[in-house]
Amino acid sequence: MKFLSLILALGVAPHAAMAEESQVFVEYHAGSGSVSPEFEWNTMVTIYQDGKLEVQFCDGYDARTPTCRTRRGKATAGSIEAIRVEVLAADLLANPAADSEGVMVGGSNPGGTVVIEGTEVAILSEPVEADRARINAVKSKIEAALPERLRRYLYGN
């Protein structure tokens, strides 16, 4: 009986911990584009609803290599709210930006998603010209939410 109780307790514990984790608010990425492996890099930023954030920066094409580094930080409640307000002010929930049909060549042009009211809103890397100002306003709020020491990873370290 004790063994069964232990098994049940261990099986429930991870689910309780997952229930306490904060939901993803922003996923934001940047990268070098298509270049030779020795010059390739990519960055993934995750900001949670509670302000915790992670920045993963990797050199090369394989995210499982020892050249990947993960840094953690905290976004302020004010910066989280500024992102939310900017997405709503840009009307991206009701009127999503259109993706450019051109193919970006090289360079770091970040993009990602923001979750507003349970809906993922695309923050496009290459929106059409008419939507560029709306998207860039949101991008600037996302980048401003990162602690200064972590912003450098968005542009290749």
TANOR-V876519 format. One record per helix or strand. SS is the DSSP state (H for helix, E for strand). FROM is the first residue (numbers start at 1). TO is the last residue. Records with the same first field share a line. If there is no record, write none. Layout:
BEGIN
SS: FROM-TO, FROM-TO
END
This chain:
BEGIN
H: 2-20, 37-39, 77-89, 129-145, 148-155
E: 24-31, 41-48, 52-59, 69-74, 99-99, 111-116, 119-123, 127-127
END
